[in-house]
Amino acid sequence: MLDKERLLKISELDGDRIREMDDSRLNSFTETADSFIDDYPAQEEDVKNALKEKDYDALTKSLKTVCDMLRRIYAEKPAEACSNRLNAVDDAHYEDLQAFVIDFLKMVSTLSIDLQMAEYQDTPKQLSDIAQEPADKNAILAVDDLPFFLNSINVMLQNSGYKVTCINSGKSALNYLKKHRPGLFLLDVEMPEMDGYELARRIRESGHTAPIIFLTGNARKDSVARALQAGAADFIVKPVAKAELLERIGKHI
């Protein structure tokens, strides 16, 4: 069953309706949320395909389906915002519509992941008994195989008070960690040779206990479960926005 206190921290949900749920209603809500988590990836693909083909009828239908799914899990505000936007689909410039859809899908994917974390994430383990040098709390290690993405992360975190080190492979990251103890990790999920899941597992095996935030474009349950098992503390859905990046990092540093 979903953790009620964690649900209340998800800003897209109606907190008043969450607070008034008893155990029976919470159990029913959990079943509805599980259906949303399972069904959303297919709906997301339908939306993306309709947008790519510029099939506005199919796009409207698919987005309405997502809006209905959101209402069933008490995410009324984003559902209403989407419904209002759908009234002007035919009159919108393609670039404006594309920007809206990308932002909307990112928000829904983030909501799906947050719901999964509220249900499945374990209470953080106590690691104080592991002998280690103190981590450099404001040091962040970002690992991604795409140089332009690492550069964008670097730019977004400039003048934020964080010290960012960018590395483009899991192997190089593990070598770096032999001499450094960052206060937080930003790991891309999809990387060649060593993906983010494997890198996170090896980071933990080497004794590093700092929070791991995964950068992902995937809200599927199996992917989120693998990340949580590997030690994920949080997720940021791509494309990454500066405000969200700083917010998520600030939760853990």
N, C-alpha and C positions, 0 to 999 in steps of 0.2 A: 504494500500500500504506500502511496505517496506520503512524504514527510510534509505535514501541514506548515511547519515553521519555514521550511525551505520554499514552499509554494508562495508564501507571503512575500518572499524576497524577489519574486519574478514580477517585474513592473508591468508587463503586458496583461497580467491577469487581474480580475476584479477582486481586490483584497477583501471587500466587505462580504462578498459571496463566499469566499474561501473561509473567512473567520466563522461564519455562521454554520458551517457544515459539521454535523455530528459524524461519528465513525461510519455509520451506514451510508450517508451521503458521500463521505470521503472515499469509501470503497467503490461506490458507483462512479464517482468522478475519476478514480484511478483507471477503471475499465475504459471509460471514454477517452482518457488521455492516452492510454496504451493503443487504442484504435487509431487515434490521431497520429501518434508516433509511427505506427506501422504503415499507415496509408499515405502520409504526406510525401515521401520520396517519389512515388509514382505520380502524384498530382503535380509536384514540382516539375517533373520532366514534361508533363503535358503542357504546363504553362510555358516552359522554355521553348518547346517545339513549336507551339502556336505563335509565339513571339518571333521566332526565327523565320517561320513561313509567312509572317504577316497575315495570319488568318485571324482576323479580329473577332469573328463570331466564336471560334474555338477558344480564343484567349479569354473572352468575356465569360464563357461557360466554365472554363477551368478555374478562373479566378473566383467566380461565384461559389464554386465548390469549396475552395480553400476558405473563403469567408464563412461559409456555413460550418466548416470544421472548427474554425476559430471560435465561433459563437458557442459551440457545444462544450468548449473547455473554458468558458468565461473570459475569453480574450476579445471582449466586445469593442474596445476602442480601435485596435488595428483592423478588425473586421469592418467597422463602420467607415474608417478612413478609406479602405479598399473599395467598399461599395460606392462611396461618393465619387471616387476616381473613375469607377467603371461607367458612370453616367456620361463621361466625356471621352470615352475611348475613340469613338469614330472621328472626333474633331481634333484629336491630339496629333502633334508631330511625332514621327516614329522615334526620334532620339529622346524626346521627353518621356514617351511611354516606356521606352526601354529602360531609362534611368529609374523610373518609378518601379517597374517590375523587378529590377535587380535589387533595389533597396528593400522592397516588400518581401521578396523571397529570402533575402538575407535575414530579415527580422523574424520570419516564420521559422527558418532553420535554427536560428539562435534560440527561439522559444522551445522548439522541439528538443534541442540539446539540454536546455535548462530543466525541462520537465524530466528528462532521463536522469540527469544528475540528482534532481530532487528525490527520485525514486530509488536509484541504484547506487549512488556514490556512498561508499562506506565512510564512517567517522574517521578522520585522519588518525593514523597510527602514531603512537608516542615513540619518538625516535631519539629521545634525549640520552638514552643509554649507549648510543653509538659514538665512540670517540672520534672527534673530527675537529679540524680547525674551524673557527667561526667563518661563516660565509660573508662575503662582501655584500651587504644587504642591498646596496643600490646598483650592483653590477648585474647586467642582464646579458645572457648569451642567447643570441638569435641564430637559428640554424635553418637554412633553406638553400636548395640547389639553384635558385634563380637569383642572379646578382641584382637585377632591377628591383626585386621584391625586398631583398635585404637593404638596398639603398633607401627604399621608401620607408622601411621601418626605422632606419637610422635618422632620416629627415624628420619623421613624426615625433621622435623622442628627443630631438635636439632641444636644448634649453629646458629640459624637464627635470634635471637633477640626477638622471640615471646615466651610468656609464655602460655603453652598449658595445659589445663585441659581436661581429657578424662573421659567421663561418658557413661554408657552402657544402659541407658533407658531414655525415655522421662520424666517419673515421677521424677526420681532422678535429671534430668537436671532442671526441674522447681523448685525443692526444692533448688538447688544450686543458682538459679537466684534470690532467695529472698534476698540474701546477697551480690551478686556479679553482676557487670555490665561489661561483656567482650566487647571487641571491634569488635569481629567478631564471627559468628557461622558457624561451619561445621556440617551439619546434613545429616545423611544417610536417604534415602527415605523409604526403606523397613525395618521396625522394628516391632516386636510384641507389642501388647497392645496399643501403641501409635506410629503411623507412623510419618515420617518427616513432612508431610503436617500439621497434627494436632498439632505437637509440634511447628512448625513455627507460626501457627495461635495463639496459646496460648502465645508464646513468645511476639508477637506483642500486644496482648490484655493486657499483664502485663506491657506494657510501654517500653519495650526494643526496641531500634531503630537501633541497630548495623546491618551491612550487614549480610545476610544469604546466605551461599553457600551450595547448595545441592549436595550431592555425589550420583550419580545415574548410572545405567546401561541402562537406558530407555530413548529413544529419541522420544517416541510417543507424538503426539500433545496434547492428553488429559492429560498426565502426566506433561508435561511442563506447560500447562495452569494452572493446579492445583497448581503447585509450585509457579508460578508467582502470582497467586491470594493469596497465603499464605504469600507472601513477599519475594520471592527469588530475590537476586541481581545477582546471577551467578550460574553456574553449573560446576562440574567436573565429567567427565565420568570415571567410573571404568573400568579397574584397574588404580589406581592413580599413576602418575609418579611425582617424586620430583620436577622436573623443572616446570611442569605445576601447581602443587600445590602452589609453591612459587610465580609463575607469577600471578595466579588468586587471591591469597590472597593480593599480592602487589598492585593490582588494587583498592582495597577497604580499605586498612589500610595505 
